[in-house]
Amino acid sequence: MSEYITIETRPTGDADSLEIITNQPLTEEEAEIYRNFDEGDVGSPIAQMLFNGVAGIAALTITEHSLLVTREPDTPWEAIVDEVRDALRDFFL
């Protein structure tokens, strides 16, 4: 496992969705799709950690090295990205 975690963001064309790419493997399975908090709350450990630890996530898709995050309306991306970065760092390191 890497001693550090990097993240990069990419716009999706939808103002309420953002792709977050990381150097850490997030899942070995096919894409994990969580349409709301209730699904994420009983999902994989990463999904549970993100839904419970990052305010403003409405939906989440997890692939091998990326997260497709859909935010709650009026939640600033800066806050979500910073919290996701911190949560992933705590999870992996």
N, C-alpha and C positions, 0 to 999 in steps of 0.2 A: 504494500500500500504506500502511496505517495506520502511524503511528510507535509505536504501542503495541498490546499484545495484552490483551484481556480474556477471562476465562473465568468461567463461571457453572456451578454444578452443580445437577442435578435428580435426585431419587431416582426409581427405576423401579418400586418395589414388590418388587424382588428385592434382598435384602441384599448380594448379591455382584455386582450390576451398578449402574452409575451413568452418567448422561448428563452429558457435559461439553460446554457450548456455548461457542463462541468468536466473536469478531468477524472473524476471518480465514477466507477460503475454504480449506477443507481438500481438496476434490476438485471437479472439474468433471464427473466421471463419475457414473454411478449409484452407489448405496451399495457400498462396498468391505467385504467380509465376510471376516474372518480368524478361523478357529475355534481356532487354536492358534499357538504360537510359530513352528513350521515354515512355516506359510502366511504369517505376517506377515514372516518373515525374507526372503522372496522377493517381497514385495508392493511397494506404492508406496513412494516415499522416506519419506513420513510414517509409514507402518506400520513400515518397517524401523527408523527412528529411535526410535519409541516402544517397540517390542518389545525392541530392543537396549539402550535407554537408561533404561527405567523398569522397575524390579524389581516383580514381582507381577502383571503383566498376563497373564491367561490367554487372553482372546479380545478382539477389537476389531472394531467396525463403524464405518466412517468415512462420514459424509454431508457435504453441502456446508459446514455450519457446526457440526457436532457429532460427538462421539465417544461411542459406547456402549462402555464399558469393563467387562469382566468380570474380576474379580480372582481371584488364587489364594487359596485359603482361608487365613485368619489373617493376611492382609496388610492393614495399616491403610489406610483410605481417605485419611487425611491425607497419608501419605507418597506415595501414588500421585498424588493431585491436585497436590501441591507439585512433584513431579518432572515431571508432564505439563506444568504451567504453565511451568517452567523450560525444558523441552525445546522446547516450541512457541515460546517467546520466542527461544531460540537459533536455531531453524530459520527463523523469519520475519524477525528483526531483525538 
